[in-house]
Amino acid sequence: MRRRTLKRVSTIKLSASAQVREVLREKAGSVLRAWLTVFDPTHKSVISQEEFREGMHKLGYEGRPDALFLRLDFDDSGDLALCDIDTDDAALWREFKKWSVSLFKNPLEMAIKIGGRRNLDLESFTKGCQRLGWTHGDEDKLWGAIASEDGVFKLIRPADLEWLAMYLERMTTQEHVKRRAMMVRASKEQYKRQVAGAYTDFKTFLKRKNSNSLLRAWRRSLDADGSMVVCRTEFFLAVKKLGWTGDIRSLWKGADKCGTGMFWLQELDMNGARLLGQFWRFATQTFGTAKACFQAFDAATGTTGQINEMDFVEQCRKHGFEVTRPLFIGLDRHGMALLAEEDISFLDSWKCPEYLYCEPSEAAGTEFIRRLLKCFKNSLRGWRSCLDKRGSNRVGWDDFTQAAKFIRFKGDAAAAWRYFVDDEPFITFADIDPESSASFLGFKHWVDEGFGGVMSAFSLLGKETSKTLNLHDFIQLFGPFGCPVNEIRLLFRALDVDNQGKIMRQDIAFLDEWDFKEDLKVWEQAA
């Protein structure tokens, strides 16, 4: 039903925009010229219903402009942008503004450099733009939209290029804001690379000392009491005892990926944790306990409290468990090529997370998302309110299971978790809603590149102390700097989780703090 409704809305908008395009081309020569000279001469990027009505009347339209506006304003934002009428002209004008701002310092210089004189006819404008590297074509449409008539000739004069000065001023302000923000951002990113580098170096250090086995390193050097979890103090003491010479605080930040204050085997070595989890399940299901498993193996091989690798593999296979060499090396924490009872019996005190040995289930994952949306109506709201309460864009297993209980998910939580995770011990928003996450990531990168961060951009609107923004504010903030209005609207609707037509400052500030998986990989590679 919703798809049919959206399709009908799109059809209504298409017919309305086609009708408006026809009127504007007939009355003004082109949609772009009508937009620049009649509707948006001050270059605000959007116009209100009143401005649309007045513009249509100036053009001599005798129909009902308010009815057209309402049909075009399908999202009830109260604003229209050029892209709502003609997407091609909107893209053309956006590219021409970017090109002009990159080449010219003022309107007079632009006219002189393009045509060699102050006033430009179509031929000099076309040849000059092409000579200076304009490759998007439609020079005749651009000239027709910008040029003015003095009663005799139609030419582009410096006064017709005053919009360039406006955009240059905006760019100057933007660069000032960006420089300030980039100093802070550069410091944060340097720290993140430092954290990623420390963690990578430490894992290499552990592998070198433990026959390339992180599982052995965990058992031998980090988890001294066999509890399968290490707190911050234990971690610091263990690292110092190992003689690692790097920055321990940065290392802990990289180790405690979800900010829980605890460090788990699966955060160090997910593959090793899964091998151990599968063996734990085999031992407890087949023999009742891990200790009983060892005793059965010991009795079958006739050894005296020690089992070598060949016997261990043979006994596992005899009871239906296909063991791999990395598991034996990991269990053999002393590197003696022999396993004693304590090398296996420690598993009896381990509360092994079910997801380490279960299979992923698409059905369970899909049902989890359905329950989340039913409770919160919006994936972002559900993510931030129920799952990611720390605001890091990382959610571990414990937080996931608590969220599952809260939304009354009755399915297999472990299977759902396995559906979302890859080799990381956490999930991100991208695992729940990849489409919205990609939109946020693209916007974050655009804002970081243009302003140095999301919140620093607010100073351009004078909104740094304001608590709320509406869609008009959002378009006024980002539209003039080249972000397509239709993308701004989509982003605003995604952030407006309560459908109130406004967002709080904290509703967008989180983007400056979120770590996206794509960024994490970049920092790790850089490290």
Salt bridges, closest charged atoms under 4 A:
ASP40 OD1 - LYS44 NZ 3.99
GLU51 OE2 - LYS44 NZ 3.00
ASP66 OD1 - ARG53 NE 3.00
ASP75 OD2 - ARG489 NE 3.79
ASP75 OD2 - ARG493 NH1 2.96
ASP79 OD2 - HIS472 ND1 3.28
ASP84 OD1 - LYS13 NZ 3.29
ASP84 OD1 - ARG489 NH1 2.57
ASP86 OD2 - ARG25 NH2 3.17
ASP89 OD1 - LYS141 NZ 2.69
GLU95 OE2 - LYS98 NZ 3.77
GLU95 OE1 - HIS136 NE2 3.68
GLU109 OE2 - LYS113 NZ 3.75
ASP121 OD2 - ARG117 NH2 3.61
GLU123 OE2 - LYS127 NZ 2.89
ASP150 OD2 - ARG157 NH2 2.99
GLU189 OE2 - ARG185 NE 3.13
GLU189 OE1 - ARG193 NH1 3.94
GLU309 OE2 - ARG325 NE 3.01
GLU322 OE2 - ARG317 NE 2.98
ASP332 OD2 - ARG216 NH2 3.39
ASP343 OD1 - ARG333 NE 3.68
GLU367 OE2 - ARG370 NH2 2.88
ASP399 OD2 - ARG390 NH1 2.44
ASP422 OD2 - LYS517 NZ 3.48
ASP423 OD1 - ARG274 NH1 3.78
ASP431 OD2 - LYS517 NZ 3.17
ASP448 OD2 - LYS444 NZ 3.61
GLU449 OE2 - LYS178 NZ 3.95
ASP473 OD2 - LYS463 NZ 3.59
ASP498 OD1 - ARG381 NH1 3.26
GLU513 OE2 - LYS188 NZ 3.58
ASP515 OD1 - LYS192 NZ 2.91
ASP515 OD2 - ARG394 NH2 3.46
ASP519 OD1 - HIS445 NE2 3.02
